[in-house]
Amino acid sequence: MPAQIISLSITTPAQPLLNNNPITRNDFSSNIKSIRNISTPIAAQYCADATSQLSFVGKSLHDWKAAKPGQWFIGVIDTAKKSVSLVPVNVFDRSMGHLNGQTLTNTSQQGMNRYASGALGEREGNSIMPDFLRNRPAGMTHHMAVALEAGLSKESSLGFALIKINDDFAQIKTTSTSLNGDKPDFVINHSFSRATALKVSGLVPTGAQMPIQWRDSLVEYLRQGDFCIKNIAISND
């Protein structure tokens, strides 16, 4: 039986189709405009215009009021959102509840600003700290962990530490190794106490202080705003 040749006739449109209709020049123009109008997330920008009109996030105020004398707090202020997060931290805990003697005597190579403030209870080593700080990934700083937990942006945030001496007195340190050094007008200062303890004349700090205008505005907020801390000593580190 002779082979049969089957001929298939395939027709193609003279123009590309859009919803079974020929695409016109106007269709291309319309779709390009639609693509251009798609909004993309923009990273928060650092704001140099300092203000004391701030607000706290999360349990910041509750934890401060409930804390015992000698409790340290890691603080982050988002200059774009005008938000402050305070989280209790035990910077003197080495492991398993044992105090890090090198930190307490200011000879630690890891904690430039962690020398004791002298507050009652500070050396007892029973400061509270939430699990997300205790179990943060290796290499992540306290400030970065607090910023991420609070939903604050690294690009627009500054870091500090606040020590509760008592209900009416606190000490603030405005140095961060991860948040402040990439902002305009940051300040570098030597830790006199640590440099003296280590007998090092040319100590190079590993962190940067927040810009002075934000330091002053933050202190004003902590004094006169939600926290009502009557007396705040500014530590130059």
Phi, psi and omega in degrees: 000124183296142179293141178263136178263120181262124181257124177255132179254111180252122180258139177242144181294150179291336180229156172300151183253147172231112184055044178067013177239147179302139178279133180251171178301323180295326179296315179299316181297319181295318181291324177296320178296323180296319179296319181294332184276355178291123182277140177244145181300137179248128181297141179298142182255144177296135179251119182278345181279098185287149177211150176265001177278080186240171175219156180262160179241154175062221184265020186307308183291318180300314182294323179294314181296325185276345186290150176273160176303139182094356180284130175268150176231138170270128183241144175226132176243124178268113185288341178275314181277347183059043183240146180237132175241127177241126182230128180295144182214146175254089183283350181262358181279125179274300176188149176053032176082002180273137178290145176271101184299325180296325178290314182296328180265007175067032178244011180284136177280345186265332186241086185302324187249020187259021178288152188293145179272346182091005181292144178303130177092349184296321184275000180285341175074018181250027178296148181273155178201129181291159184298326184293334175278317181297324185252025180295154182300151178301133179093347179274130180284163176302316182297317180295320180297318180293318180299314181295317181296325182271356181074029179261150186270134177299321185296332184246007187251155177236151183245150177204175174229144180231129181249127179274112177276314170199190185296335185246005185218134179218159175241134181243138174239130188249029179259141174220142177271354186232344187243330191268331189292344180261009181258149177297148174068018175293161185236141175248127176226147175285145172275100186301318183297315182290320180298322179293316182296324182273353182056044180247122183276330183248045181298130178256114181298148179262359181230174180231144176277152177291157177306143187300323182296326177283326176300312182294320180292322178296316179298319178298318178296316181294331179280312190252351182267221187298328189274333176053046176274110189297319184234126179230119176272129180266114179272131186277054176205000000 
